[in-house]
């Protein structure tokens, strides 16, 4: 998940490198309105526009966020390393 503080272009590392996006697409969804956002795959990055205050999820359409059963906001190890909040799902 990505929380946009100021809006603008978001670029994240492709979570599924080597994936054939024609047969197995990736989508970006705005959780504020549940709408799919236009995104582009550029090499090892997924790029999309954001709006201030909105939260986005990058997901596989066949395995949407709601299909996962557990969410971890931050592990103690992430906190020790000074990393930001992360969302991890186990499904």
Backbone as CSV, one residue per row, in Angstrom:
resi,resn,N_x,N_y,N_z,CA_x,CA_y,CA_z,C_x,C_y,C_z
1,UNK,0.844,-1.172,0.000,0.000,0.000,0.000,0.889,1.235,0.000
2,UNK,0.366,2.264,-0.621,1.072,3.540,-0.705,0.117,4.632,-0.256
3,UNK,0.528,5.421,0.717,-0.256,6.578,1.168,0.401,7.812,0.571
4,UNK,-0.336,8.548,-0.254,0.195,9.752,-0.883,-0.031,10.937,0.045
5,UNK,1.036,11.597,0.433,0.925,12.758,1.310,0.711,14.038,0.522
6,UNK,1.429,14.184,-0.599,1.377,15.434,-1.360,0.818,15.268,-2.763
7,UNK,0.580,14.047,-3.204,0.142,13.831,-4.577,1.330,13.861,-5.520
8,UNK,1.117,13.499,-6.769,2.185,13.487,-7.763,2.388,12.100,-8.332
9,UNK,3.534,11.876,-8.943,3.847,10.592,-9.556,4.514,9.671,-8.540
10,UNK,4.016,8.460,-8.456,4.599,7.441,-7.580,5.303,6.418,-8.454
11,UNK,6.518,6.092,-8.086,7.281,5.049,-8.770,7.725,4.042,-7.720
12,UNK,7.347,2.796,-7.927,7.750,1.745,-7.001,8.407,0.615,-7.783
13,UNK,9.199,-0.181,-7.087,9.848,-1.329,-7.712,8.772,-2.332,-8.100
14,UNK,8.900,-2.865,-9.286,7.994,-3.886,-9.774,8.031,-5.079,-8.825
15,UNK,6.883,-5.419,-8.259,6.799,-6.493,-7.279,6.861,-7.879,-7.901
16,UNK,6.641,-7.962,-9.214,6.624,-9.233,-9.914,7.504,-9.142,-11.165
17,UNK,8.830,-9.029,-11.023,9.694,-8.906,-12.201,9.619,-10.146,-13.084
18,UNK,9.695,-9.930,-14.384,9.654,-11.039,-15.328,8.260,-11.534,-15.630
19,UNK,7.283,-10.966,-15.008,5.896,-11.375,-15.213,5.414,-10.883,-16.576
20,UNK,4.670,-11.706,-17.287,4.096,-11.326,-18.567,2.814,-10.543,-18.286
21,UNK,2.868,-9.221,-18.418,1.745,-8.371,-18.024,0.580,-8.416,-18.996
22,UNK,0.780,-9.026,-20.168,-0.336,-9.181,-21.090,-1.283,-10.252,-20.559
23,UNK,-0.714,-11.360,-20.081,-1.539,-12.472,-19.601,-1.814,-12.403,-18.101
24,UNK,-0.931,-11.747,-17.345,-1.084,-11.650,-15.902,-0.918,-10.192,-15.487
25,UNK,-1.963,-9.398,-15.607,-1.831,-7.960,-15.348,-1.659,-7.617,-13.870
26,UNK,-1.131,-6.432,-13.659,-1.022,-5.826,-12.339,-1.886,-4.579,-12.383
27,UNK,-2.585,-4.302,-11.300,-3.403,-3.100,-11.278,-3.086,-2.261,-10.055
28,UNK,-3.342,-0.976,-10.181,-3.222,-0.043,-9.063,-4.641,0.437,-8.778
29,UNK,-5.033,0.357,-7.501,-6.389,0.745,-7.126,-6.337,1.815,-6.051
30,UNK,-7.145,2.852,-6.219,-7.295,3.927,-5.243,-8.309,3.450,-4.208
31,UNK,-7.872,3.260,-2.972,-8.766,2.725,-1.942,-9.790,3.733,-1.444
32,UNK,-9.607,5.007,-1.778,-10.584,6.019,-1.367,-11.886,5.880,-2.160
33,UNK,-11.778,5.495,-3.432,-12.968,5.393,-4.280,-13.085,4.032,-4.980
34,UNK,-12.154,3.124,-4.711,-12.134,1.765,-5.273,-11.950,1.731,-6.792
35,UNK,-11.500,2.823,-7.386,-11.301,2.870,-8.832,-9.883,2.455,-9.199
36,UNK,-9.762,1.777,-10.340,-8.455,1.412,-10.868,-7.806,2.651,-11.463
37,UNK,-6.524,2.831,-11.184,-5.756,3.999,-11.630,-4.888,3.582,-12.818
38,UNK,-4.774,4.465,-13.811,-3.878,4.186,-14.938,-2.455,4.062,-14.421
39,UNK,-1.767,3.016,-14.845,-0.378,2.806,-14.437,0.427,2.348,-15.642
40,UNK,1.741,2.527,-15.536,2.654,2.131,-16.602,3.762,1.277,-16.002
41,UNK,4.149,0.260,-16.740,5.306,-0.545,-16.362,6.479,0.019,-17.143
42,UNK,7.488,0.490,-16.431,8.691,1.037,-17.065,9.890,0.286,-16.518
43,UNK,10.303,-0.746,-17.265,11.429,-1.554,-16.805,11.099,-2.231,-15.489
44,UNK,11.847,-1.880,-14.454,11.646,-2.488,-13.142,10.763,-1.639,-12.239
45,UNK,10.039,-0.687,-12.817,9.191,0.194,-12.017,7.744,0.165,-12.480
46,UNK,6.854,0.382,-11.534,5.453,0.631,-11.818,5.234,2.102,-11.464
47,UNK,4.630,2.848,-12.372,4.468,4.291,-12.189,2.992,4.649,-12.304
48,UNK,2.523,5.532,-11.400,1.135,5.991,-11.454,1.018,7.342,-10.756
49,UNK,-0.026,8.082,-11.110,-0.298,9.399,-10.518,-1.119,9.212,-9.249
50,UNK,-0.836,10.059,-8.249,-1.563,9.984,-6.983,-2.203,11.323,-6.645
51,UNK,-3.175,11.260,-5.726,-3.835,12.457,-5.199,-3.490,12.576,-3.716
52,UNK,-3.324,13.804,-3.213,-2.986,13.983,-1.797,-3.996,13.301,-0.875
53,UNK,-3.467,12.566,0.102,-4.315,11.933,1.104,-4.923,10.602,0.695
54,UNK,-4.736,10.197,-0.553,-5.309,8.932,-1.005,-4.344,7.775,-0.749
55,UNK,-4.905,6.589,-0.561,-4.121,5.377,-0.352,-4.332,4.463,-1.547
56,UNK,-3.234,3.882,-2.026,-3.262,3.044,-3.227,-2.718,1.666,-2.903
57,UNK,-3.225,0.681,-3.624,-2.714,-0.675,-3.511,-2.319,-1.147,-4.909
58,UNK,-1.143,-1.774,-4.993,-0.684,-2.406,-6.225,-0.946,-3.886,-6.035
59,UNK,-1.734,-4.474,-6.920,-2.179,-5.840,-6.708,-2.350,-6.583,-8.029
60,UNK,-2.438,-7.868,-7.916,-2.796,-8.699,-9.059,-4.317,-8.796,-9.059
61,UNK,-4.962,-8.561,-10.184,-6.432,-8.626,-10.203,-6.989,-9.964,-9.720
62,UNK,-6.237,-11.050,-9.974,-6.726,-12.369,-9.546,-6.521,-12.609,-8.055
63,UNK,-5.792,-11.711,-7.376,-5.541,-11.853,-5.932,-5.616,-10.467,-5.285
64,UNK,-6.828,-9.872,-5.224,-6.958,-8.513,-4.670,-6.680,-8.457,-3.166
65,UNK,-6.426,-7.266,-2.693,-6.115,-7.017,-1.287,-7.093,-7.715,-0.342
66,UNK,-8.360,-7.657,-0.645,-9.382,-8.204,0.249,-9.304,-9.725,0.391
67,UNK,-8.569,-10.397,-0.484,-8.476,-11.852,-0.409,-7.438,-12.329,0.609
68,UNK,-6.652,-11.408,1.171,-5.628,-11.782,2.149,-6.188,-11.719,3.558
69,UNK,-5.633,-12.557,4.437,-6.208,-12.699,5.773,-5.456,-11.965,6.876
70,UNK,-4.228,-11.508,6.627,-3.444,-10.918,7.708,-2.709,-9.675,7.208
71,UNK,-2.666,-8.652,8.047,-1.943,-7.434,7.723,-0.985,-7.117,8.858
72,UNK,0.279,-6.850,8.527,1.292,-6.454,9.503,1.746,-5.055,9.116
73,UNK,1.570,-4.092,10.005,1.932,-2.721,9.673,3.425,-2.479,9.760
74,UNK,4.072,-2.977,10.806,5.517,-2.811,10.932,6.046,-3.848,11.901
75,UNK,7.086,-4.547,11.486,7.705,-5.516,12.381,8.736,-4.797,13.250
76,UNK,9.104,-5.355,14.385,10.141,-4.741,15.219,11.460,-4.554,14.463
77,UNK,11.795,-5.507,13.589,13.036,-5.406,12.820,12.995,-4.216,11.862
78,UNK,11.860,-3.975,11.226,11.707,-2.816,10.335,11.891,-1.522,11.133
79,UNK,11.310,-1.496,12.322,11.427,-0.310,13.169,12.882,-0.094,13.582
80,UNK,13.583,-1.158,13.961,14.979,-1.071,14.362,15.847,-0.522,13.237
81,UNK,15.530,-0.909,12.003,16.299,-0.454,10.851,15.913,0.950,10.397
82,UNK,14.902,1.530,11.032,14.483,2.884,10.675,13.673,2.956,9.398
83,UNK,13.062,1.835,9.007,12.244,1.822,7.800,10.867,2.376,8.094
84,UNK,10.216,2.894,7.060,8.853,3.411,7.203,7.854,2.292,7.407
85,UNK,6.608,2.666,7.558,5.569,1.662,7.753,5.347,0.893,6.466
86,UNK,5.243,-0.419,6.590,5.011,-1.291,5.467,3.756,-2.112,5.738
87,UNK,3.116,-2.516,4.693,1.967,-3.385,4.806,2.308,-4.681,4.081
88,UNK,2.149,-5.783,4.780,2.481,-7.081,4.213,1.260,-7.981,4.407
89,UNK,0.915,-8.714,3.383,-0.226,-9.606,3.472,0.211,-11.031,3.274
90,UNK,-0.423,-11.912,4.019,-0.190,-13.337,3.843,-1.489,-13.935,3.359
91,UNK,-1.419,-14.706,2.313,-2.641,-15.269,1.759,-2.500,-16.712,1.413
